[in-house]
Amino acid sequence: MSERNTIDSVLGDSPLTGGEIQGLNYDPISMDPDVRVVKLGGQSLLDRGRAALFPVLDEIVAAKDRHKMLLMCGGGTRARHIYSIASELELPTGVLAALGGYVPMQNARMVQMLLAKHGGLYMLHDDFEKLPLYFRLGCLPVMTGMPPFAYWEKPVEGTRIPSNRTDAGVYLSAEVMGCPRAIYIKDEEGLHEHDPKKHPDAKHIPRISVAELEELDLPDLIVERSVLEHMKRARFCKEIQFVNGLVPGNVTRALDGEDVGTIIYAD
């Protein structure tokens, strides 16, 4: 009987269930830190139609020769409708995540078609590694913001709504690309102490750390709470920015690196 062949490696005899693995304390590479990963809000922009979306796309097109951009789309009201029906039918979290992923995919296809003459290119998750080529060709890649966990989304305590939705997908994309900041285009000035749509006098918070934000324990957050958990362990994407895309010029300022809106940063 022949002896079993082995390949020497640090992980060869590791169960991969422990903590820090000795010998693998290296820093990952930053693949393309200059990319602007931008989320187009579902309810904030896409559900509002052309009056809200078209001016934002105009600013993006005007900036495409200065910045490499990956556009990602939220789901909006239609995704919430799916979550509501599926929850009433008592379907598990993984099914809700799979169903909810179709709406931001539809939104991404619409945005791609609107940007087609400017190099808009619809991109699947499996094409992520082609981003460097798309940027060199002058394309504007557009993809769904929903991360591809689908049926494998982890269960959430107290609810069946997936914790990793389009905000998380956008953030994780920025982290894997090595980008220092992810940009979320909304219909409000950023983070407030209360929902500004319900409380017009709510105080705006221009800059805050993850720890400070968690300590405030706000009833309404501008971002999925899972993103704050991801930020604590991030190597690259240490900031997320929220800007009001309904104000002309805000998107351009954010793309150019200005701290317009609200910045949430990792400690």
C-alpha positions in Angstrom: 0.0 0.0 0.0 1.4 3.4 -1.0 1.9 6.1 1.6 -0.4 9.1 1.6 1.1 12.1 -0.1 0.9 15.3 1.9 1.6 19.0 1.0 3.4 20.9 3.7 1.6 24.1 4.7 0.7 26.1 7.8 -2.9 24.9 7.6 -2.1 21.3 6.8 -3.0 20.0 10.2 -5.3 22.8 11.3 -9.0 22.2 12.1 -9.8 25.8 11.1 -12.0 26.2 14.2 -9.6 27.9 16.5 -8.6 31.5 17.0 -5.6 33.2 15.5 -3.5 30.6 13.5 0.2 30.9 14.1 2.3 31.6 11.0 -0.6 33.4 9.2 -0.3 36.8 10.8 0.1 38.7 7.5 -1.6 41.7 6.0 -3.9 41.1 3.0 -3.3 43.1 -0.1 -5.4 46.1 -1.1 -6.5 45.1 -4.6 -7.8 48.5 -5.8 -8.2 51.1 -3.1 -9.0 53.9 -5.6 -12.4 52.5 -6.5 -15.5 54.4 -5.3 -18.0 51.8 -4.2 -21.4 53.6 -4.4 -24.8 52.4 -3.4 -27.9 53.9 -5.1 -30.6 53.7 -2.4 -33.7 51.7 -3.3 -36.3 53.7 -1.5 -34.2 56.8 -1.5 -33.6 57.1 -5.2 -34.9 54.3 -7.4 -38.4 54.2 -6.0 -38.7 58.0 -6.5 -38.3 57.6 -10.3 -36.5 59.8 -12.8 -36.8 63.1 -10.9 -34.5 61.7 -8.1 -32.4 59.2 -10.1 -31.5 61.0 -13.3 -29.7 64.0 -11.7 -27.6 61.5 -9.6 -26.7 59.5 -12.7 -25.7 62.8 -14.4 -23.2 63.5 -11.6 -21.9 60.0 -11.8 -21.4 60.2 -15.6 -19.7 63.5 -15.2 -17.2 62.0 -12.7 -16.6 58.7 -14.5 -13.4 59.9 -16.2 -11.9 61.1 -12.8 -12.9 58.1 -10.7 -13.3 54.3 -11.0 -16.8 53.5 -9.7 -18.7 50.4 -8.8 -22.4 51.1 -8.6 -24.5 48.9 -6.5 -28.3 49.0 -6.1 -30.7 48.7 -3.2 -34.0 46.9 -3.2 -36.4 49.5 -1.8 -40.1 49.1 -1.2 -40.6 46.1 -3.5 -38.0 44.1 -1.5 -39.7 45.1 1.8 -43.0 43.9 0.3 -41.4 40.5 -0.5 -40.0 40.3 3.1 -43.4 41.1 4.5 -45.3 38.4 2.5 -42.6 35.7 3.0 -42.5 36.4 6.8 -46.3 36.1 7.0 -45.9 32.7 5.2 -43.4 31.8 8.0 -40.6 31.1 5.5 -37.0 30.9 7.0 -34.5 33.7 6.9 -32.5 32.0 4.0 -35.5 32.0 1.8 -36.3 35.6 2.5 -32.7 36.5 1.6 -32.9 34.6 -1.7 -36.3 36.2 -2.6 -35.2 39.7 -1.5 -32.2 39.5 -3.8 -34.2 39.6 -7.0 -35.4 43.2 -6.6 -32.0 44.9 -6.3 -30.9 42.8 -9.2 -33.8 44.2 -11.3 -32.9 47.7 -10.2 -29.3 47.2 -11.2 -30.4 46.1 -14.7 -32.5 49.2 -15.1 -29.6 51.5 -14.0 -27.3 49.7 -16.4 -29.6 50.3 -19.3 -29.9 54.0 -18.3 -26.1 54.2 -18.3 -25.5 52.0 -21.4 -24.4 54.8 -23.7 -21.9 55.8 -21.0 -20.4 52.4 -20.6 -22.9 51.0 -18.1 -22.3 47.3 -17.7 -24.5 44.9 -15.6 -22.3 42.6 -13.6 -23.0 39.3 -11.8 -21.4 38.3 -8.5 -19.3 35.7 -10.3 -17.8 38.5 -12.5 -16.4 40.4 -9.6 -12.8 39.5 -10.5 -13.3 41.1 -13.9 -13.6 44.6 -12.3 -10.0 45.7 -13.2 -10.6 44.9 -16.8 -14.0 46.7 -16.8 -12.3 49.8 -15.3 -9.5 49.7 -17.9 -12.1 49.6 -20.6 -13.8 52.7 -19.2 -17.0 50.9 -18.1 -19.4 51.8 -15.3 -20.0 48.4 -13.7 -23.4 48.0 -12.0 -24.4 45.2 -9.8 -26.9 44.2 -7.1 -26.1 45.3 -3.6 -27.4 42.0 -2.1 -24.6 39.8 -0.9 -24.7 36.2 -2.4 -25.5 34.5 0.9 -29.1 33.7 -0.2 -30.3 30.4 1.4 -27.1 30.4 3.6 -27.9 33.7 5.3 -27.4 33.2 9.1 -30.6 33.2 11.3 -31.3 36.4 13.2 -32.5 36.6 16.7 -36.0 37.9 17.1 -36.8 38.2 13.3 -36.6 36.4 10.0 -35.5 39.5 8.1 -31.9 38.9 6.8 -29.3 40.9 8.6 -27.0 41.1 5.6 -28.9 43.0 2.9 -27.8 45.5 0.4 -26.0 47.9 2.8 -23.9 44.9 3.9 -23.3 43.8 0.4 -22.0 47.2 -0.6 -19.7 47.4 2.5 -18.3 43.9 2.0 -17.5 44.7 -1.7 -15.6 47.8 -0.6 -13.7 45.8 2.0 -12.6 43.1 -0.4 -11.5 45.7 -2.9 -9.4 47.4 -0.3 -11.3 50.7 -0.4 -11.0 53.0 2.6 -14.6 54.2 2.3 -18.0 53.1 0.9 -20.5 55.8 -0.2 -24.3 55.4 0.3 -26.5 57.8 -1.6 -29.8 58.5 0.2 -32.6 61.1 0.3 -31.5 62.7 3.6 -28.4 64.5 4.9 -27.1 61.5 6.7 -27.4 60.2 10.3 -29.8 61.9 12.7 -30.7 61.3 16.3 -34.2 60.4 15.1 -35.7 59.7 11.7 -35.8 63.1 10.0 -38.8 62.1 7.9 -40.8 61.7 11.2 -38.9 64.3 13.2 -38.0 67.3 11.0 -36.1 68.9 13.8 -33.9 65.9 14.5 -30.2 66.7 15.1 -27.9 65.8 12.3 -24.7 63.9 13.2 -21.9 64.7 10.8 -19.3 62.3 12.2 -19.4 59.5 14.7 -17.5 56.4 15.6 -19.0 52.9 15.6 -18.6 52.6 19.3 -20.3 56.0 19.9 -23.1 55.1 17.6 -23.7 51.8 19.4 -23.7 53.6 22.7 -26.4 56.0 21.5 -28.6 52.9 20.8 -30.7 54.9 18.3 -34.1 53.3 17.5 -33.7 54.1 13.8 -30.3 53.6 12.1 -29.4 54.8 8.6 -27.5 51.6 7.9 -28.0 47.9 8.6 -26.7 47.0 12.0 -24.6 44.1 10.6 -22.5 46.7 8.8 -21.3 48.1 12.1 -20.3 44.6 13.2 -18.4 44.1 9.9 -16.6 47.4 10.4 -15.1 46.3 13.7 -13.2 43.6 12.0 -12.3 45.4 8.8 -8.8 45.7 7.5 -9.4 48.3 4.8 -12.9 49.9 4.7 -12.8 52.0 7.9 -15.4 54.6 6.9 -18.9 54.7 5.4 -20.4 57.9 4.1 -24.1 58.9 3.7 -25.0 61.7 1.4 -28.2 63.3 0.2 -28.4 62.7 -3.5 -31.4 65.0 -3.9 -29.1 68.0 -3.3 -27.2 68.9 -6.5 -23.5 68.5 -6.2 -23.5 66.3 -3.1 -22.7 63.1 -5.1 -19.8 64.9 -6.9 -18.4 66.2 -3.6 -18.5 62.7 -2.0 -16.8 61.1 -5.0 -14.1 63.7 -4.8 -13.5 62.8 -1.2 -15.2 65.6 0.7 -16.8 64.7 4.1 -20.3 65.8 3.1 -23.2 64.2 4.8 -22.3 61.8 7.6 -19.2 59.8 8.2 -19.3 56.7 10.4 -15.8 55.4 11.2 -14.3 52.4 12.8 -12.5 52.9 16.1 
